């Protein structure tokens, strides 16, 4: 199995490339094609929009590649997502696409276009504490669809998103159909008041109210709230679920950490 | 003229109350009715949702009051906006409502309901450097529709919003009709990458693409971007305008500061 790595958002660190390469060579069941675009730098981004788009389109259209693995999050995939999805080459539909966080803009659009989009760890996660396990989990899914990599409570069609990313794609051309799915969300590096505001937005939308349930992953690196917000992350989500009539499905094993599990947007034989 | 002050988001500071009261007494052309709810505290908010809603509904329904002045921003008006707008009492439609920042959730819904919603300084602004001028400007508009209080380049129907607030109300029941209006935006205390993301979201929506022009107010207290984002606030906004086909109308004299001007959502004899 040949897996391309491209960076539609921010640059991949060289030490992450090296550590992931060691893991892949030790496994011996797959081959990484790390695109040089991953190391470009242009302000906030891994190269200008044009370079990130060109690299992504190149690997999507290459029939010798079985999967596209997004190098890391950060910010920027939304800037090229619509163009990446235009006039899809036939080779694009035979691949699996994996990432999370900012890559959610692409996952949403790829899934909407009928492609195999999967929430899961990314190469840069190798630098997290315990990050090797995250890389192994991602590859276990990409290479052999190992069910132990999956979020353990998945029992029907599901999608996973960073809450802020989800809030910022609703109403755009990237918005997928949430009807009947379990919607898993997580958050990182936000104030609780901003999380409450995003939950207001997301749960107020009729498109989201069609979901079967909403499940809450981890909320990490919460920024200070002065004074104390008055509710914790679970209280916030449960309350907006109650207000909007979306059933709350409990906690989910996803987040910005090495424990982050895999959530395929395509359900089994869909 | 009698002006009610209520706090749908965060509590008003006592020193702001005192300073604004001194200004109002010196003017002698209006009377403030500062609701005791302004000083309640419940976690992040000026009292629980029920108390903030009750105070707002009380002043909206009081025929002896000519205007409702939102005490300050922060976060929280979205949590009570829909309920505040349900079954409007007839006295509510004879009033002017002024505020900005988080109060934008209410302004949007009030304007959509046909009421006189106005972007403008709030009582807590008296604590900013030069804040007395902001208070005078707000009262000049509320009391005698003094045109010198207005954003100087208004030349047709306009609305003003904090960008993040706007992004979080799109698609909800509070969303007004943007057709043909000048849309003025400003931002405070965000990273430039988050501003870029919100501009992506806002300008991607067909409802916003119906605006006549987009104008950019001040972007203040910008949080660090590491590495440097690669574009400034004007570059970000001009680029998303160009991508979405919304004409960019230049800068606007609004922002989270004492210079913040008045933008009535209702255009002259509408």
Interface residues (C-beta under 8 A of the other chain):
Chain A: X41 X42 X43 X44 X45 X74 X75 X76 X78 X79 X164 X167 X168 X169 X170 X171 X172 X173 X192 X193 X194 X196 X197 X198 X200 X201 X204 X205 X207 X225 X227 X228 X229 X230 X231
Chain B: X41 X42 X43 X44 X45 X74 X75 X76 X78 X79 X164 X167 X168 X169 X170 X171 X172 X173 X192 X193 X194 X196 X197 X198 X200 X201 X204 X205 X207 X225 X227 X228 X229 X230 X231
